[in-house]
């Protein structure tokens, strides 16, 4: 049975080969070694995103509508914000936020409440049903992430965290630079 790329446990029968660090394979074509870990990271992130999207779809939600629920969940004990506050967080127009809020309100996940001091101000608040659903979806995603991270020991987790920080800093530092010229 072939060994996995880290030299650990054998790769299960039928599992796709990810190649080796010396000659990684992406699909059927060899990839360059420096890009190979990024491809693996992309695959992991894409898989987690797809699993979350499937959970959301099962509840009639999309990533943008769920983000509203998640932001309201974090908005303190009242779990409410104005449409304008939510729009600023999501960087969408107030009318775009209103369309999303309408859908969530029809689903019974949020309610609109007028401000008691200024009737022109309307806040969106999670309902008990919205709070419960948000917590269940987030718990499912956190459990998936925990199972994934459980495959790493403490030293590996620390190394991964350090490498992730380095990649993120580099990405932000080079975000405005033009892409490198392709090799000839």
N, C-alpha and C positions, 0 to 999 in steps of 0.2 A: 504494500500500500504506500503511495507517495507521502512524503512528509510535507507538512505545511511550510510556508515560506520562512517562518521563524525557527524552523527546526524542532518544533514542539511535537504535539500529538499528530498522528497520521491524518491525512485528509480523508474524510469519509468517502466511500465509494459513491460515484455519481456527482460529487461536489465539483463545481467548476474549478479548474486550475487557475491560479492567479500568477503562475510563472515563478521565477526566482529573482532575487535581487540582481543577479548577474545578467539575466536575460528575461525580463518581465514580458508577459504577453497580455495584451488588451484585445479581447476578441480573438482574431486569428493572426493579428499583425504584431510584430515586436514593437515595444514602446521604449522610449529612452528612459534610462534608470532614474534621472532626477525627477521626471514627471510621474513616475509610477506611484509613489505614495500619495500624490495629490489625486490621482485617479481612484485610489482605494478610499481616500477620505470623501471624495465626491460620491462614490457608490454608497458608503455608509450613511452619509447625510441624505442622499436621495431616497434611500430605503426607509429611513426613519420618517422623512417627510411624506412619503407615499402611504405609510402605515397610519400616520396621523390623518391624512386626507381621507382615507377609507373610513376611519372612525367618524370624522366630521360629516362625510356624506351619508353615513348610516343614520345620522341625526338631522339631516336636512340642512347642514351648515357648510360653509366654505371657510377657507383660511381667513379672508377679511371679516366675515361675520363673527367667526369665533374669536378673532383678535379683539373685537369690541367687548365680548363677554369676558375675556381674560383681563382686559384693561379695567373694566368695571369691577371685576373680582378683586383687583389690587387697589382699588380707589378708597380704601379705608372701610370702616364698619358699615357705612351707609351704602356702599357699592353703587354710587351714582356720580355722574358728571354731566355737564351740558353737552349738547351736540357739537358746539364750537370747540370745546375742550377735546372731545374725542376726535374731531376732524383734524385738529392741530397735531395730535399725537400720531394719527395715521397719515398725515400729510395728504388729505383729500379735501374736497370742497364740502361745505356744510350740506349742500343739496345731495352730494354723493353719500354722505353719512346718513342723511335722512332716509334715503332709499334703503340702506342696510338696516337702519333702526326700524323702519316700517315692517320689514320681513321678520325681524326678531320679535317685535311687538305682536304681530299676528300669530307667531308661534308660542306666545305666552312666556317668553324668556326674559323680556324686559317690559317695563311700563314707563310711560312719560308722566312726570310730575311737575306741576307748576310750583315755582318758588313762592314760599309763603310771604316774602317781603316784596318781591317784584314779580308780578304776574306775567310779565313779558318773558321771563327766564323759564325755560323748560329743561328739566334734567331727566336723563335716562337712568333708570335704576334696574338692577337685576331683580328678578322675582325669585322666590324660593326655588322654583323649578329651574330657572336659569342658573342659579348658584349651584344647585345640585349637579346639573349636567356639566357645567364648567369644571367643577371639582372632579367628577368622574372621568372626563376626557383627559384632564391634566394628569390625574393619577395613573391612567393607562399609559400615557406617554412617558411619564417619569419611571414607571415600572419597566418599560422597554429599554429606556436609557440605562437604568440600573443593572438590568441583565447584561447589557452590552459591556458596561464598565466592570462588571464582576469578573470578566475574563482576564482582567489585568490585575497584577499585584500592586502593592503600594508604590514601589519604585517605578513601575511602568506608568502608573497613573500620574505620578509627579513628573516624569519625563514627558509624557504626553501633554500635560498642562503647560509645561515650560515651552515645548515645541509649538503648541497651538498659539501661545502668547507671542512667540517670536514671529510666526507666520502672519498673525493678525497685524502686529506692529509694522512688519515689512509691507504688507498689503496696503495699509493706510498710508505709509510713507511713500510708496511708489504709485499710488492711485492716479496722480496727475501726470506721471511721466508717460511719454509716448511708448508704445510697445516696441520691443527690440526688433530689429530687422531679421527676416527669416534667413537661416543659413543657406549658403549657395551650394 
